[in-house]
Amino acid sequence: MVARTPQGVIGCDNRLPWRLRSDLKRFRALTLHHAVIMGRKTFESIGKPLPKRENIVVSRASSLGVDGVTVCPDIATALRHADAWSLANGRDRVFVIGGEALFTALQDAVDCVHLTEVEADIPGDVFFRMAFPPAEWRASVPERVARSEDDEFGSVYRRFDRIEPRRRTQGAAA
Ligand SMILES: NC(=O)c1ccc[n+]([C@@H]2O[C@H](COP(=O)([O-])OP(=O)(O)OC[C@H]3O[C@@H](n4cnc5c(N)ncnc54)[C@H](OP(=O)(O)O)[C@@H]3O)[C@@H](O)[C@H]2O)c1
């Protein structure tokens, strides 16, 4: 799941540079009761485990110990844990929720991308510019959310599904 501006900005000063309540609500609804995998910086940015989800944080720092979080030393271990947890809990998908390091590492492995395009021209220091060529990806009908009291900017949400899904074996990155 990723939100970005047309310039590809996804973050600034280790936080989201916008306030979009509608997107947070969608994020919660989609990820609830599933495993979510994130990089250590994204976890620090969120500040606490996301409730009612299996929080998996990737970090090379073995000393990182936080209650309510499973810390994995690499992405393959994180995927193995996410698969095992999902199997045991009857879930058929795992969400990669950022940041750029994780999105980039897994962009060739994922079959589905939930993309929110934030209609903002703002500076940032972290970018993600993955493209979705129509020959490879099927896009859903766009859902436009207007700027409002709750949403600092307008946005457009689309789900992209890979036309030829990857055949990932459990725990493998691709
Ligand atoms: N707009 C969005 O959709 C969205 C979503 C999430 C986050 N963000 C933003 O993205 C930014 C953070 O992204 P980021 O790329 O800087 O950081 P990140 O991906 O959240 O975390 C990077 C850290 O994860 C660990 N890591 C990454 N790859 C690893 C690997 N292959 N093996 C082991 N550990 C690995 C390392 O932790 P250690 O240094 O501890 O080893 C690394 O420093 C923030 O601004 C955040 O707000 C945006």
The ligand as an SDF file (V2000), in Angstrom:
LIG
                    3D

 48 52  0  0  0  0  0  0  0  0999 V2000
    3.5440    7.3930    1.5320 N   0  0  0  0  0  0  0  0  0  0  0  0
    3.5760    6.1300    1.9160 C   0  0  0  0  0  0  0  0  0  0  0  0
    2.7990    5.2870    1.4320 O   0  0  0  0  0  0  0  0  0  0  0  0
    4.5670    5.7150    2.9650 C   0  0  0  0  0  0  0  0  0  0  0  0
    4.4370    4.4820    3.6170 C   0  0  0  0  0  0  0  0  0  0  0  0
    5.3920    4.1420    4.5740 C   0  0  0  0  0  0  0  0  0  0  0  0
    6.4180    5.0130    4.8730 C   0  0  0  0  0  0  0  0  0  0  0  0
    6.4830    6.1940    4.2120 N   0  0  0  0  0  0  0  0  0  0  0  0
    7.5900    7.1150    4.4750 C   0  0  0  0  0  0  0  0  0  0  0  0
    8.7890    6.5260    3.9890 O   0  0  0  0  0  0  0  0  0  0  0  0
    9.8960    7.0270    4.7580 C   0  0  0  0  0  0  0  0  0  0  0  0
   10.6950    5.8650    5.2980 C   0  0  0  0  0  0  0  0  0  0  0  0
   11.2050    5.0950    4.2050 O   0  0  0  0  0  0  0  0  0  0  0  0
   12.7240    4.5980    4.1910 P   0  0  0  0  0  0  0  0  0  0  0  0
   12.9720    3.9190    2.9050 O   0  0  0  0  0  0  0  0  0  0  0  0
   13.5850    5.7640    4.5740 O   0  0  0  0  0  0  0  0  0  0  0  0
   12.7810    3.6080    5.4340 O   0  0  0  0  0  0  0  0  0  0  0  0
   12.0490    2.1890    5.7330 P   0  0  0  0  0  0  0  0  0  0  0  0
   11.9510    1.3750    4.4840 O   0  0  0  0  0  0  0  0  0  0  0  0
   10.8070    2.4310    6.4900 O   0  0  0  0  0  0  0  0  0  0  0  0
   13.0840    1.5520    6.7500 O   0  0  0  0  0  0  0  0  0  0  0  0
   14.4220    1.3580    6.3510 C   0  0  0  0  0  0  0  0  0  0  0  0
   15.0820    0.4770    7.3730 C   0  0  0  0  0  0  0  0  0  0  0  0
   14.5090   -0.8350    7.3100 O   0  0  0  0  0  0  0  0  0  0  0  0
   15.5300   -1.8090    7.4830 C   0  0  0  0  0  0  0  0  0  0  0  0
   15.7330   -2.5190    6.2190 N   0  0  0  0  0  0  0  0  0  0  0  0
   15.4040   -2.1210    4.9750 C   0  0  0  0  0  0  0  0  0  0  0  0
   15.7400   -3.0680    4.0690 N   0  0  0  0  0  0  0  0  0  0  0  0
   16.2820   -4.0920    4.7760 C   0  0  0  0  0  0  0  0  0  0  0  0
   16.8030   -5.3600    4.4160 C   0  0  0  0  0  0  0  0  0  0  0  0
   16.8340   -5.7750    3.1320 N   0  0  0  0  0  0  0  0  0  0  0  0
   17.2810   -6.1620    5.3840 N   0  0  0  0  0  0  0  0  0  0  0  0
   17.2550   -5.7560    6.6860 C   0  0  0  0  0  0  0  0  0  0  0  0
   16.7630   -4.5490    7.0890 N   0  0  0  0  0  0  0  0  0  0  0  0
   16.2860   -3.7420    6.1420 C   0  0  0  0  0  0  0  0  0  0  0  0
   16.7720   -1.0380    7.8920 C   0  0  0  0  0  0  0  0  0  0  0  0
   16.6520   -0.8770    9.2950 O   0  0  0  0  0  0  0  0  0  0  0  0
   17.9470   -0.7790   10.2750 P   0  0  0  0  0  0  0  0  0  0  0  0
   18.6080    0.5230    9.9040 O   0  0  0  0  0  0  0  0  0  0  0  0
   17.3640   -0.8110   11.6430 O   0  0  0  0  0  0  0  0  0  0  0  0
   18.8090   -1.9780    9.9570 O   0  0  0  0  0  0  0  0  0  0  0  0
   16.5740    0.2830    7.1730 C   0  0  0  0  0  0  0  0  0  0  0  0
   17.3130    1.3420    7.7270 O   0  0  0  0  0  0  0  0  0  0  0  0
    9.2860    7.9050    5.8440 C   0  0  0  0  0  0  0  0  0  0  0  0
    9.3100    9.2540    5.4310 O   0  0  0  0  0  0  0  0  0  0  0  0
    7.8550    7.4120    5.9200 C   0  0  0  0  0  0  0  0  0  0  0  0
    6.9700    8.3980    6.4350 O   0  0  0  0  0  0  0  0  0  0  0  0
    5.5930    6.5530    3.2820 C   0  0  0  0  0  0  0  0  0  0  0  0
  1  2  1  0
  2  3  2  0
  2  4  1  0
  4  5  1  0
  4 48  2  0
  5  6  2  0
  6  7  1  0
  7  8  2  0
  8  9  1  0
  8 48  1  0
  9 10  1  0
  9 46  1  0
 10 11  1  0
 11 12  1  0
 11 44  1  0
 12 13  1  0
 13 14  1  0
 14 15  2  0
 14 16  1  0
 14 17  1  0
 17 18  1  0
 18 19  2  0
 18 20  1  0
 18 21  1  0
 21 22  1  0
 22 23  1  0
 23 24  1  0
 23 42  1  0
 24 25  1  0
 25 26  1  0
 25 36  1  0
 26 27  1  0
 26 35  1  0
 27 28  2  0
 28 29  1  0
 29 30  1  0
 29 35  2  0
 30 31  1  0
 30 32  2  0
 32 33  1  0
 33 34  2  0
 34 35  1  0
 36 37  1  0
 36 42  1  0
 37 38  1  0
 38 39  2  0
 38 40  1  0
 38 41  1  0
 42 43  1  0
 44 45  1  0
 44 46  1  0
 46 47  1  0
M  CHG  2   8   1  16  -1
M  END
$$$$
